[in-house]
Amino acid sequence: MKIENPNPITWHFADRAAAMQSSFIREILKVTQRPDIISFAGGLPSADTFPVEKMKSAFDKVLTESGRVALQYGPTDGFPPLREWIANSLSTEGCTIAPEQVLMTSGSQQALDLIGKVLIDEGSRVLVETPSYLGALQAFSVYRPEFASVATDEHGLVPSSIDAVVEGARMLYALPNFQNPTGRSLSVERRQELVETCARHNLPLIEDDPYGALSYKGEPYPKMLNMNPDGVIYMGSFSKVLTPGIRLGYVVAPLPLVRRLELAKQAADLHTSQLTQMVVHEVIKDGFLQEHIPTIRNLYAKQCQAMLDAMKEHFPSNVSWTKPEGGMFIWVQLPKHIDAMKLLDQALAAKVAFVPGAPFYANKPEMNTLRLSFVTVSPARIQEGIAILGKLIAAFK
């Protein structure tokens, strides 16, 4: 029997709940699901790249041969053969990564949350790029840090600018490869300088690398993890090279830290799906990614070039943009008088979507910026959408 309660509960939320903010991108995706919208908004990998049949075969094999194990609880740190595969894939001649350093997570977003939980106290200083990945800002914000923005230029993060903001900092968060949102990458020289600068300041460096395999030339940059495995926390994911729906990521860290992250994960979800981990290991263990990733690179390179060509044709001359050599994003700088939030309203009315740049800034947002993603849109639709957007930019007052 339902109890009639004349006094509905007044909810008293924790202070950290008050700090939680909805992702602007997640909210805009609700609008862009409509088929009539040309969406350059979502950072979604192309569904055309998902190895559906390969995944189906792996699920069948794992469930047939090891179903009772796959459907059981698993260890918090993850499926040992998959952790070993990851460790071997990250090891180089001069730097061996041990499987014990690898913690499997429910997507790399969980890794961000665990890192925040373990390293950030209220008021802790956290260094981030300008602009930075929105999902990281969202994950860290729950723990109420003080964000300090590190300067960037057309080549990405400027390592020498760390000195001015490093005092009291707990960590630096960076995406060195085809960064979300800008598409920029750090040169080898800047990576070395960044690692040396962080080591000099005894500052943990988080290397978030979801896009590193998506170099259009097929020549990945060296990982900062291998330059200083004692000071770099590396984050990886299978979302961009297999499928995001499996929600499988990992974090690689020095043993004292990875143990703390494991304890935090135990409190969060006990462990990441053992079935999913076993299936992914079955898919990749015999070299499938070496065959599969080039098809993703080739597709994205063609669509990126289609967007760059369309922007050159249709955007006004006072608009500038990045020219990424990999990944999924192009960053656009509009004239100072254009507020991208207001431009978005006009674009949506014309059935084109993008993400304004302001949410990607931890401090002092630049309102005349925006992010475009090209990987889920055909070249013909890219041409159509960019032409519409170019006209709106030219006419904006």
VOBA-457942 format. One line per 8 residues: their letters; for each residue x, y, z of C-alpha. Coordinates in steps of 0.25 Angstrom, whole numbers, plus 2048, in hexadecimal, padded with zeros to 3 digits. Each point is the difference from the previous one (the first is absolute). Layout:
<atoms>
a) X Y Z  ...
</atoms>
This chain:
<atoms>
mkienpnp) 800 800 800  805 80E 7FC  802 809 80C  7FB 80E 7FE  80B 80A 804  7FB 80E 803  80E 805 802  809 7FC 7F4
itwhfadr) 80E 7FF 803  809 80C 7FE  80D 7FB 7FA  80D 805 806  80B 7FD 7F6  80F 7FF 804  808 80C 7FC  807 7F7 7F5
aaamqssf) 7F3 7FE 7FA  7FE 80E 7FE  80D 801 7F8  7FB 7F6 7F6  7FD 806 7F3  7F9 7FA 7F3  809 7FE 7F4  7FD 80A 7F6
ireilkvt) 803 7F6 7F5  7F7 7F5 806  7F5 80A 800  802 805 7F2  800 7F1 7FB  7F1 7FF 805  7FD 80A 7F5  80A 7FB 7F5
qrpdiisf) 7F9 7F2 800  7F6 805 7F6  804 7FB 7F2  7FD 80D 7FA  80C 807 808  80E 800 7FA  807 7FE 80D  80F 804 801
agglpsad) 7FE 800 810  802 7F2 805  80E 7FA 803  7FA 7F3 7FC  808 7F6 7F7  7FA 7FC 7F3  7F7 7F3 802  805 7FC 7F2
tfpvekmk) 80D 7FC 807  7FA 7F7 80A  805 7F1 7FE  7F2 7FB 803  802 7F2 7FA  80E 7FE 807  7FA 804 80E  7F4 7F7 7FD
safdkvlt) 809 7F4 7FE  809 804 80C  7F3 800 809  7FC 7F3 7FB  80D 7F9 802  802 806 80E  7F2 7FC 805  802 7F2 7F9
esgrvalq) 80E 7FD 806  800 808 80C  7F2 805 803  800 7FD 80F  80D 808 802  7FC 80B 7F7  7F2 802 808  807 7FF 80E
ygptdgfp) 805 80B 808  80E 804 7FC  80D 806 807  7FF 80F 802  80D 803 7F8  7FB 7F8 7F4  801 7F4 7F7  80F 7FC 801
plrewian) 802 7FC 7F1  7FA 80E 7FC  809 807 80A  80C 7F9 7FB  7FD 803 7F1  7FE 80F 804  80D 800 808  808 7F9 7F4
slstegct) 7FA 80A 7F6  805 80C 808  80E 7FA 803  80C 805 7F8  80E 7FC 7FF  804 809 80B  7F3 800 809  7F9 7F3 804
iapeqvlm) 7F2 802 805  7FB 7F5 80A  7F2 7FA 800  7FF 804 80E  800 80F 7FC  7F4 7FE 7F8  7F2 802 806  7F4 7FE 7F7
tsgsqqal) 7F5 80A 801  7F1 802 7FB  805 809 7F5  80B 80A 801  7F5 80A 807  801 7F7 80C  80F 801 800  7FE 80F 801
dligkvli) 7F7 7FF 80C  809 7F6 807  80C 809 7FE  7F8 80C 805  7FB 7F8 80C  80E 7FC 804  808 80C 7FD  7F7 80C 802
degsrvlv) 7FC 807 80D  7F6 80C 800  808 80C 7FC  80C 7F7 7FA  806 807 7F4  7FF 7F8 7F3  807 805 7F3  7F8 7FF 7F3
etpsylga) 802 804 7F2  7F9 80C 7FA  7F7 7FB 7FB  7FE 7F2 806  7F8 7F3 7FE  7F2 803 806  7FE 7F2 806  80D 802 808
lqafsvyr) 7FB 80E 805  7F3 7F9 804  806 7F4 807  80A 808 808  7F6 80B 804  7F8 7F7 809  80C 800 809  800 80F 800
pefasvat) 80E 804 7FC  806 80D 7FC  803 7FF 7F1  80C 808 7FB  801 801 7F1  80D 7FD 7F9  803 809 7F4  7FF 7FA 7F2
dehglvps) 803 805 7F2  7FE 7FA 7F2  809 7F5 803  7F9 7FC 80D  804 800 80E  80C 809 803  809 7F9 80B  807 80C 804
sidavveg) 7F3 807 805  7FE 7F6 80B  80B 807 809  7F6 80B 802  7F5 7F8 805  806 7F3 806  801 804 80F  7F7 7F7 808
armlyalp) 7FB 7F8 7F4  7FC 7F2 802  801 7FC 7F1  800 804 7F1  7F6 7FA 7F7  803 800 7F1  7FC 7FA 7F3  80C 800 7F7
nfqnptgr) 7FA 7F9 7F4  7F6 807 7F7  7FA 806 80C  7F1 801 803  7FC 80B 7FD  80B 807 7F7  806 7F4 7F8  80E 805 804
slsverrq) 80B 7F7 803  80D 802 808  80D 7FF 7F9  80B 7F6 805  808 80B 805  7F4 806 808  7FD 7F3 806  80E 7FE 805
elvetcar) 800 80E 805  7F3 7FE 807  804 7F3 807  80D 806 805  7F8 80D 805  7F6 7F7 808  80C 7F7 805  807 80D 805
hnlplied) 7F4 805 807  7FC 7F1 806  7F3 802 7F8  7F8 7F4 7FC  7FD 801 7F1  7F3 7F9 7FB  802 7FC 7F1  7F2 7FE 7FB
dpygalsy) 801 7F9 7F2  7F3 7FB 7FA  804 805 7F2  80F 7FC 7FF  7FD 7F5 7F7  7F8 808 7F6  80C 807 7F9  7FC 802 7F1
kgepypkm) 80F 7FD 7FC  800 7F3 809  80C 806 808  7FC 801 80F  808 80A 809  808 7FA 80B  7F9 7FF 80D  804 808 80C
lnmnpdgv) 7FE 7F4 809  80C 7FA 7FA  809 80C 802  7FD 800 80F  7F7 7F4 805  802 804 80F  7FA 80E 7FE  7F5 7FE 7F4
iymgsfsk) 7F2 7FA 802  7FC 7FB 7F3  7F1 7FE 7FB  7FB 7F8 7F5  7F3 7FB 7FA  7FA 7F6 7F6  7F5 80A 7FD  807 806 7F3
vltpgirl) 806 7F4 7FB  7F5 7F5 802  7F3 806 805  7FC 80A 80C  7F4 7F7 803  809 7F6 807  804 80B 80A  80E 7FA 802
gyvvaplp) 80C 809 804  80D 7FF 808  809 808 808  80F 7FD 802  807 806 80C  80C 7FD 80A  7FD 7F5 809  7FD 809 80D
lvrrlela) 7F6 808 7F8  7F9 7F4 7F8  7FD 7F9 80E  7F9 80D 805  7F8 801 7F3  7FD 7F1 801  7FA 802 80E  7F8 80C 7FB
kqaadlht) 7FA 7F7 7F5  7FD 7F5 80A  7F7 80A 807  7FA 805 7F3  7FC 7F4 7F8  808 7F4 805  806 7FD 7F2  7FE 803 7F1
sqltqmvv) 7F7 7F5 7F9  808 7F4 7FF  7F9 7FB 7F4  803 80D 7F8  80F 7FF 804  801 7F1 7FB  7F8 803 7F3  80A 80C 7FD
hevikdgf) 80C 7F8 803  7FB 7F5 7F7  7FE 80A 7F5  80D 807 801  80A 7F5 805  804 7FB 7F2  803 80E 7F9  7F2 804 7FC
lqehipti) 803 80F 803  80C 801 7F7  7F6 7FC 7F5  7F4 808 804  806 80D 805  805 804 7F2  7F2 800 7FA  7FB 809 80B
rnlyakqc) 80C 80A 7FD  7FD 800 7F1  7F1 803 802  803 80B 80A  80B 806 7F7  7F6 801 7F4  7F5 806 809  80A 80A 806
qamldamk) 805 804 7F3  7F2 802 7FB  7FD 809 80B  80D 808 7FF  7FD 802 7F1  7F2 804 803  804 80A 80A  80A 806 7F7
ehfpsnvs) 7F5 802 7F5  7F5 805 809  806 807 80D  803 80F 800  80E 804 7FF  800 805 80E  7FE 7F2 806  80B 7F7 803
wtkpeggm) 801 7F1 804  809 7F5 804  805 7F5 7F6  801 7F3 807  809 7F5 7FC  7F7 7F6 807  7F4 7FE 80A  7F2 805 7FE
fiwvqlpk) 800 80F 802  802 80E 7FA  801 80C 809  7FA 80D 7FA  804 80F 804  7F5 80A 7FC  801 80F 7FF  7FF 806 80E
hidamkll) 7F2 805 7FE  7FA 7F3 7FE  7FB 7F8 80D  800 7F1 7FC  7F4 7FE 80A  7F8 809 7F8  804 7FB 7F3  7FC 7F2 804
dqalaakv) 7F2 805 802  800 805 7F1  807 7F3 7FB  7F6 7F7 807  7F5 808 7FA  806 7FD 7F3  802 7F1 804  80F 800 802
afvpgapf) 807 7FD 80D  80D 802 807  806 802 80E  803 80E 804  80E 801 806  7FD 807 80D  7FD 7F3 808  80E 7FB 7FD
yankpemn) 807 80B 808  802 7FF 80F  802 80F 801  7FE 80C 7F8  7F8 7F9 7F4  802 806 7F2  7F2 801 7FB  804 801 7F1
tlrlsfvt) 805 7F2 7FF  7F9 7F3 7FC  803 7F1 7FE  7FC 7F8 7F3  801 7F1 7FF  800 7FA 7F3  800 7F1 802  7F1 7FC 800
vspariqe) 7FC 809 7F4  802 7FD 7F1  808 809 7F7  7F3 804 7F9  7F9 804 80D  80D 807 805  800 809 7F4  7F2 803 802
giailgkl) 801 803 80F  80D 808 7FE  7FA 809 7F5  7F4 803 809  809 803 80C  809 809 7F7  7F4 808 7FC  7FB 802 80F
iaafk) 80E 804 804  801 80A 7F5  7F3 806 803  801 800 80F  7FF 80E 807
</atoms>
